[in-house]
Amino acid sequence: PPSAPSEEYSKEERLARAALDRALIVRGGLLLPPWTLEIEKSATYFNASSDAISIDGFAILPVLVVGDIVSERIRRDILRSAVTARLGLPRNFQLDIRFPYGYELERIVTADNKERTQSAFGLGDLEIGLTRQLTKERGKLPDLLAGLRWKSTTGPDPFRLQSNEPALGTGFHRLQGTLTAAKANDPVVFFGGLSYTANLPARKPFRGLDLAAPEEEKVGRFDPGDTVGFQLGAALALNPETSVSLGWEQRFTRNTSLNDRPLPGTFLTEATFRVGTSYIYAAGRSVDVGIGIGLTRDAPDFQFTVAFPLRFSLLGNGR
């Protein structure tokens, strides 16, 4: 038929961009074809460190403290795994659900070389997202995608734990809106995006609200503060099976407030430089590896992620 050559060319072009498309799907710059399901198992390791000074005593003057001053070096190792399901839908929609399940270990080393550890294992906060492609690339017009994501509170609430174990949940619902653009300039695709996250306030039990009875537990209204972020990056296809990507992510989070009073030192600035690669080793099967390097004090020092997505068509006519 007359359309056969063009169809064959379209198929070859799609195969040549397979690894590149995979990198864009992870970053929200591309959708799965309709009724294509992708199941991704991933694991992420975080390492963060900070130095703190703990004072056990009382102050006579602002510069004179009576008591013990202890220097602590806090080293946190976090390993979190997750299963993510993505489903391409008609009319340029995509649905995704993320089930985090992981392990967290915290090591604290003091100046006198004493170390204490605490750990947690279990379910994190479930996330559900819906993305729609608003425009398709044409001339100078890029692909433009809008997304809405909701995070639940299925993980352990850190305000209700009975011990000092790390919490795998945040205790707060979160609603995030994103806008992502992608523009191809073969063999490179440039992408960028904006995001706004509303961290919804909630009433939580907390000690120290009453200065007259600091050990008494009372309920206060916590507002974690909203987050504004953006990302910039590029993905390069090395061959039909392999792609690499570079990206920069920046987030600004407003101060957390307690009973409408801002808490000092809770304004966060997170910047991360990311490098990743995707390799397709069989039809519908690939492996993704990514490294993140924290550029600010509020970002984890180092992140390493490995993911194994499995993709197949629910209609039985694709990979």
C-alpha positions, -999 to 999 in steps of 0.1 A, spaced: 0 0 0 12 36 -6 14 43 32 37 13 39 70 32 34 59 61 56 46 36 83 79 17 82 99 50 85 77 60 115 84 26 131 122 29 126 122 65 139 103 54 170 127 25 177 157 49 172 142 72 198 132 45 223 159 51 249 155 89 245 117 86 250 123 66 282 144 94 297 117 119 289 89 99 304 108 97 337 111 135 338 75 143 328 83 154 292 66 126 273 35 103 278 31 66 272 10 56 241 -27 49 249 -33 17 268 4 11 273 12 0 309 47 4 325 56 -12 358 88 2 373 106 -12 403 132 13 417 155 18 447 171 51 458 199 56 482 204 90 499 233 101 519 231 134 539 253 149 566 252 179 589 271 193 618 252 205 649 260 218 684 240 206 712 239 226 745 229 209 777 226 238 802 213 273 804 223 308 793 232 336 817 240 361 789 236 356 752 273 348 749 277 329 782 264 294 786 267 273 817 266 235 810 280 210 785 285 219 748 285 188 726 294 187 689 276 162 668 282 150 633 250 135 619 252 111 590 220 98 574 219 68 551 184 63 535 174 34 512 139 36 498 123 13 472 91 19 452 68 4 426 54 28 401 27 20 376 21 43 346 -8 39 322 -12 58 289 -48 68 283 -67 82 253 -69 119 246 -33 125 256 -37 115 293 -15 94 315 -22 80 350 5 70 374 5 55 409 36 52 432 39 28 461 70 36 482 83 9 505 117 13 521 142 13 549 158 42 566 189 41 588 202 71 607 237 72 622 247 99 647 284 103 657 294 127 685 327 145 690 337 119 716 334 91 690 302 77 704 277 65 678 240 57 680 218 44 653 180 42 646 161 27 618 127 21 603 112 -2 577 77 -1 561 53 17 538 57 53 528 32 78 514 12 67 484 12 91 454 -13 94 425 -7 116 394 -25 126 362 -7 142 333 -21 156 300 -2 168 269 -15 202 260 4 208 228 25 188 204 58 200 190 54 219 158 79 244 144 91 265 173 63 253 195 75 226 220 56 197 236 38 211 266 25 189 294 6 197 326 4 174 356 -14 172 389 -1 149 417 -15 141 452 5 126 480 -13 108 508 -3 101 545 -2 63 544 33 62 559 40 65 596 33 100 610 65 114 626 44 133 651 27 102 664 57 78 667 64 66 702 101 64 697 129 82 679 128 60 649 129 77 615 95 82 598 88 70 563 59 93 560 56 131 564 22 133 581 10 159 556 -11 157 524 5 174 494 -9 186 461 15 195 433 9 211 399 36 209 371 41 223 337 68 207 315 81 216 280 103 195 257 119 206 224 138 183 201 169 192 182 181 158 170 198 139 186 192 161 217 159 169 235 159 199 258 134 200 286 123 223 314 96 226 339 79 246 367 61 232 397 41 245 427 35 223 457 9 230 483 19 212 515 -15 212 533 -16 221 570 -27 198 597 -32 196 635 -5 175 652 4 166 688 36 183 700 55 188 732 69 222 742 39 244 731 33 254 767 65 270 782 51 265 817 48 227 811 72 218 783 68 180 787 30 182 783 17 171 749 -7 195 732 -21 198 697 -9 226 674 -16 236 638 14 230 616 17 245 581 48 230 563 50 259 538 45 257 500 72 249 476 81 265 442 105 246 419 119 243 384 141 220 364 163 224 333 180 197 314 188 178 282 187 142 270 210 128 243 204 96 223 237 78 219 222 49 199 187 33 197 193 14 230 212 40 251 206 76 262 221 100 287 206 130 304 218 160 325 196 181 346 194 207 373 166 209 399 159 238 422 132 241 450 124 268 474 102 260 505 86 286 527 90 286 565 70 260 584 46 277 608 32 266 641 -1 281 651 4 308 624 39 317 638 68 310 614 95 287 629 130 302 624 155 283 602 128 263 583 131 281 549 147 255 526 167 260 494 174 227 476 195 225 444 205 191 428 225 183 398 215 150 381 231 127 356 213 96 343 214 69 316 188 46 302 196 13 285 171 -9 267 183 -45 268 151 -62 254 118 -52 239 98 -34 266 126 -39 292 152 -14 303 174 -3 332 177 33 344 206 46 365 208 81 380 231 101 403 222 133 421 247 156 437 234 182 463 245 217 456 230 233 487 230 224 524 193 216 524 197 190 496 210 154 502 247 152 496 244 123 473 217 102 456 218 70 436 188 55 419 184 23 398 151 14 382 139 -16 361 108 -6 341 87 -33 322 64 -20 295 37 -38 275 6 -29 255 -27 -39 270 -40 -42 234 -13 -68 226 0 -49 196 31 -32 210 61 -36 233 
